Amino acid sequence: MRSKSTLTPSTSDSAAAHLTVRWVALVCLERGTIRQAATTALLVGTLLAFINHGSEIISGHLAWSWISPMLLSYVVPYCVATSGIVQGRWQASNR
């Protein structure tokens, strides 16, 4: 059974968590990260948009109801690419 002291974070744990969140935010906002994630999102998102909504795009009959799913086709790959970049940098810095 765990003691009560291990369940509550200490001041040093809180400071380490704050530094980790700050480090992740800084990596996410780096120009190279944004450029690489945006390139991935543009390529993968366009492919997904055509796979999911190709007939509507080609026919020109897009409805407003397709806007949010089509935007997610770009947002999700951006988030996945950013996460991969952050994880790669984290692993490289902890070797």
CYANA upper distance limits for C-alpha pairs under 8 A (distance plus 0.5 A):
  2 ARG  CA      6 THR  CA      7.16
  2 ARG  CA      7 LEU  CA      7.96
  3 SER  CA      7 LEU  CA      7.57
  4 LYS  CA      8 THR  CA      7.42
  5 SER  CA      9 PRO  CA      8.35
  9 PRO  CA     13 ASP  CA      6.13
  9 PRO  CA     14 SER  CA      6.91
 10 SER  CA     14 SER  CA      6.81
 11 THR  CA     15 ALA  CA      6.69
 12 SER  CA     16 ALA  CA      6.55
 13 ASP  CA     17 ALA  CA      6.59
 14 SER  CA     18 HIS  CA      6.66
 15 ALA  CA     19 LEU  CA      6.72
 16 ALA  CA     20 THR  CA      6.60
 17 ALA  CA     21 VAL  CA      6.66
 18 HIS  CA     22 ARG  CA      6.64
 19 LEU  CA     23 TRP  CA      6.50
 20 THR  CA     24 VAL  CA      6.67
 21 VAL  CA     25 ALA  CA      6.66
 22 ARG  CA     26 LEU  CA      6.65
 23 TRP  CA     27 VAL  CA      6.75
 24 VAL  CA     28 CYS  CA      6.64
 24 VAL  CA     86 VAL  CA      7.17
 25 ALA  CA     29 LEU  CA      6.71
 26 LEU  CA     30 GLU  CA      6.77
 27 VAL  CA     33 THR  CA      7.38
 27 VAL  CA     86 VAL  CA      6.94
 28 CYS  CA     33 THR  CA      6.54
 28 CYS  CA     34 ILE  CA      7.42
 28 CYS  CA     82 THR  CA      7.02
 28 CYS  CA     86 VAL  CA      7.51
 29 LEU  CA     33 THR  CA      7.30
 29 LEU  CA     34 ILE  CA      7.00
 30 GLU  CA     34 ILE  CA      6.79
 31 ARG  CA     35 ARG  CA      6.54
 32 GLY  CA     36 GLN  CA      6.53
 33 THR  CA     37 ALA  CA      6.47
 33 THR  CA     82 THR  CA      7.15
 33 THR  CA     85 ILE  CA      7.39
 34 ILE  CA     38 ALA  CA      6.32
 34 ILE  CA     82 THR  CA      8.09
 35 ARG  CA     39 THR  CA      6.59
 36 GLN  CA     40 THR  CA      6.75
 36 GLN  CA     81 ALA  CA      8.23
 37 ALA  CA     41 ALA  CA      6.52
 37 ALA  CA     77 PRO  CA      8.22
 37 ALA  CA     78 TYR  CA      5.63
 37 ALA  CA     79 CYS  CA      8.08
 37 ALA  CA     81 ALA  CA      5.60
 37 ALA  CA     82 THR  CA      6.09
 38 ALA  CA     42 LEU  CA      6.49
 38 ALA  CA     78 TYR  CA      6.52
 39 THR  CA     43 LEU  CA      6.79
 40 THR  CA     44 VAL  CA      6.42
 40 THR  CA     45 GLY  CA      8.36
 40 THR  CA     77 PRO  CA      7.27
 40 THR  CA     78 TYR  CA      7.18
 40 THR  CA     81 ALA  CA      7.32
 41 ALA  CA     45 GLY  CA      5.68
 41 ALA  CA     46 THR  CA      8.35
 41 ALA  CA     74 TYR  CA      5.67
 41 ALA  CA     75 VAL  CA      7.45
 41 ALA  CA     76 VAL  CA      8.19
 41 ALA  CA     77 PRO  CA      5.39
 41 ALA  CA     78 TYR  CA      5.24
 41 ALA  CA     81 ALA  CA      8.18
 42 LEU  CA     46 THR  CA      6.37
 42 LEU  CA     74 TYR  CA      7.02
 43 LEU  CA     47 LEU  CA      6.83
 44 VAL  CA     48 LEU  CA      6.60
 44 VAL  CA     73 SER  CA      8.32
 44 VAL  CA     74 TYR  CA      7.77
 44 VAL  CA     77 PRO  CA      7.10
 45 GLY  CA     49 ALA  CA      6.43
 45 GLY  CA     73 SER  CA      5.23
 45 GLY  CA     74 TYR  CA      4.74
 45 GLY  CA     75 VAL  CA      8.29
 45 GLY  CA     77 PRO  CA      7.14
 46 THR  CA     50 PHE  CA      6.70
 46 THR  CA     73 SER  CA      7.97
 46 THR  CA     74 TYR  CA      7.84
 47 LEU  CA     51 ILE  CA      6.66
 48 LEU  CA     52 ASN  CA      6.45
 48 LEU  CA     73 SER  CA      6.41
 49 ALA  CA     53 HIS  CA      6.00
 49 ALA  CA     54 GLY  CA      7.23
 49 ALA  CA     70 MET  CA      6.38
 49 ALA  CA     73 SER  CA      6.56
 50 PHE  CA     54 GLY  CA      4.55
 50 PHE  CA     55 SER  CA      8.34
 50 PHE  CA     57 ILE  CA      7.87
 53 HIS  CA     57 ILE  CA      6.66
 53 HIS  CA     70 MET  CA      8.37
 54 GLY  CA     58 ILE  CA      6.54
 55 SER  CA     59 SER  CA      6.49
 56 GLU  CA     60 GLY  CA      6.28
 56 GLU  CA     61 HIS  CA      5.63
 56 GLU  CA     62 LEU  CA      5.93
 57 ILE  CA     61 HIS  CA      7.18
 57 ILE  CA     62 LEU  CA      6.88
 62 LEU  CA     66 TRP  CA      7.30
 63 ALA  CA     67 ILE  CA      7.94
 65 SER  CA     69 PRO  CA      8.48
 66 TRP  CA     70 MET  CA      6.50
 67 ILE  CA     71 LEU  CA      6.61
 68 SER  CA     72 LEU  CA      6.70
 69 PRO  CA     73 SER  CA      6.95
 70 MET  CA     74 TYR  CA      7.66
 71 LEU  CA     75 VAL  CA      6.75
 72 LEU  CA     76 VAL  CA      6.21
 73 SER  CA     77 PRO  CA      7.55
 74 TYR  CA     78 TYR  CA      6.87
 75 VAL  CA     79 CYS  CA      6.76
 76 VAL  CA     80 VAL  CA      6.67
 77 PRO  CA     81 ALA  CA      6.45
 78 TYR  CA     82 THR  CA      6.60
 79 CYS  CA     83 SER  CA      6.54
 80 VAL  CA     84 GLY  CA      6.69
 81 ALA  CA     85 ILE  CA      6.74
 82 THR  CA     86 VAL  CA      6.70
 83 SER  CA     87 GLN  CA      6.60
 84 GLY  CA     88 GLY  CA      6.55
 85 ILE  CA     89 ARG  CA      6.66
 86 VAL  CA     90 TRP  CA      6.53
 87 GLN  CA     91 GLN  CA      6.63
 88 GLY  CA     92 ALA  CA      6.61
 89 ARG  CA     93 SER  CA      6.56
 90 TRP  CA     94 ASN  CA      6.76
 91 GLN  CA     95 ARG  CA      7.05
